[in-house]
Amino acid sequence: MPLFCSGKILKQNTAETPDEFELQIGQTLIDLELNSDLKSQLRNLSITGAKLIKVGDKKCISIFVPVPLLKQFQRVQQRLVRELEKKFSGKHVVVIAQRRILAKPTRKMKNPPKQKRPRSRTLTSVHEAILEDLVYPAEIVGKRTRVRLNGSRLIKVHLDKSQQTNIEHKIDTFTAVYKKLTSKDVSFEFRETI
C-alpha cells in the first residue's frame, strides 16, 4: 500500500502505525476523493481507525472517526457508505465516532484528575452516543431496558418508522457491532412517532 494514504488515518499515539486493513480503507477513501462527486466533502475528512467485525456469516466494516469530524461525515454518510459497500462487495459499513471513557474518580487513584470528569466521558454517555452513531440516518425515538429473570439486560431501541426502508436490512449488523463494542445486548424495533 502507498504511504500517502496514511494521511487519511489519524492515530492518537504517534508510535502507532495503521494496520493493513486501515491502510486499505484509507486508500479507498482517497480513491473516492479523486474519482467521485464527493471530492470536496472528503478532502478535509480523516479516520482514526477501522475494524472488521463478524456478523453471523457476514462481515461488517466499522470506521472510527474523530468526534469533531463526525458532523461532516454524517453530511455525506449515506453516499459514502453506499460507495464503500459497493467497493467492498456488499459488506455493511458503519461510521462511529472515536470516543474516550474516563474512569470514575476515586480516592485511591494514583493520579487523581485535576478537573471534574465531563458527562460526555462517562461510560453510559459514550455507549448511548455509540448507539446513536450506529443507526445514524434513523433517529432513536424510545428506549426500554428489560431485565430478565437471570439478571441479564436487554435494551430495546425504538427507531423512527420513516427510515425503516433504508436501514431495516442492517439491524443484525447494528446488534452485532454494538455487542462487540460495548458487550451489551440490544434489539431494534420500528415505531411510529406520536
N, C-alpha and C positions, 0 to 999 in steps of 0.2 A: 504494500500500500504506500502511496506517496505521503511524504511527511507534511505537505501543505494542508491536508485535511485535518490535521490536529489543531488548526486554528479555530475550527468549529467546536472543539471539545475543550471545555474549561474544567480544570481539576482544582480542588481546594488546596491540596498539598502539591507543591511543585515537584516533589520527588516521585509522585505517582505518574505513571505513563498510561495512556489509554490502551486497552487491550485490543485484540484483533477485531472483535465484534464492534466495539465502539468506533474504531477507525473505519470499518465498513459503513456504519451508519453516517459518520461524518463525511465520507466520500460521496455517499448517496445524496446527502443534503447539498453538497457543493454541486453535484451534477444537476440537481433540481434547480438550484440557484442559477446555473448557467443556461439551462435548456428549457425552462418553463416560464409561464406568465407570473410566477411567484417571485421573480428575481428581486424586485425592490423590497418586498416584505422579508425575504430570507437573508438579505445581506447583513443585517445587524443582529441576527439571531445565532445563538450557540447553545450547545447542550453540555451538561455536566457528566452524563453517563448514559449507558443503555444496558438493558438486561434482557435475556431470552428466558421467558417463563413458560413452563409446560402447563397446558390446559387440556387435560384428558389426553387425547391422541394428537392434538394440535399444539402449536407453539404460538406465543404472543410476544411481541416486542414492546417493552416498556421503555420509553425515552424520558430521561430525567433532565429538567431544565432549571436554570436559576430562577428563584422566586421573582426577582424584579422583571424578568423577561416573560413571565407566564402570560400576562395580558396580551402581549404582542403575539405570542404563539397561539393563543386562543382566537385571535382575529383570523388567522389563516389555518386553524387546526383542521377543519373539515376537509379542505382541499389538500392540505399537506398529508393528512392521514390517508386519504384516498390514493394519492400518488405513491406513498410509501407502501401501501398494501398491494398496489399493482407491481411495484419493483420487487417486493419480497414474496411474490406468488401466494397471495391470499392469507398470509399471517396477519392476525389482528395487531393494530398498533395503538398504544395509549400514550398520552403525554401527561406526565406528573411532575409537579414542582419538587425540587430537592430541598426538603425542609429539615431543620435541626431540632432535636428534642433535648432539652436541658434537664438534668436530674433535679429532683425536688431538693431544695437546700435543707440540710440538717446540721445539727451542732457538731457532729462527729466528722464532718468533711475536713480534709487536709487543707484545701484552699477554698474557703468559703467565698461565694460570689460577692463582689463589691456592690452590685446592683440587684434590685428585685428581679426575679425571673419574669419575663413578659408572658402574658397569657398565650401568645402565638407560639411559644416554645414548649408548651405543656404537651404531654402525651395525648390527652384527649383532643386537644385542639388540632394537633398535627394529623391524627387519624381521621378526624372529621374533614379536614382540608384535603387529604388524600382521596377520600370518598368523593368529594365534590369535583376534584380534578379528573377522576376516573370517568365519571358519567357526563363530562362537561357539556356537550350540546344540550343535554337534558338538564332539568332543574329538579332538585330534591324538594318535594312538597310535604313530606312527612317521614317520620322515623319511629319505629317501635322496637323496644328491646324485649325479647321473650326469654325468660329464664326457665329452662327445662327442669324437670324433677331431679335430674342428676347434677344440677348446678351449672351446666354449660349454658352459654348465652348465644342467642341468635338475633342478629339485628335485621329487622325487616325495613327496607328502604322503599318508600313510595316515590316513584318518578312521575314527572308530568306526562300525561297521556298524549300531548301534541307531538312529542318526539319518539313515540313508540316505533314508528316505521323505520326511523333512522338507526336506532340502537338496539332493537329487540334481539337481533342475531348475535350481539356481543355480550349478552347478560352473563353467560357462563364464563366468558373471559374476565369480566369485571369481578365476578365472585372469586375466581382463582387468583387473580392478581392481588386483590385486597387481602385474601387469606395468606398469600406468600409474604406480603409486605408488613402486615400487622398481626398475623396469627388470630384473626377474628373471623367468625362465620357471619356471612351476610347473604340475604336473599333480596331480590328486587321484584317489585310489582309496579304496575302502571295504574295510576289513579286519576280520575277527573279532578281538576282544580275547581274549588267551590267559590 
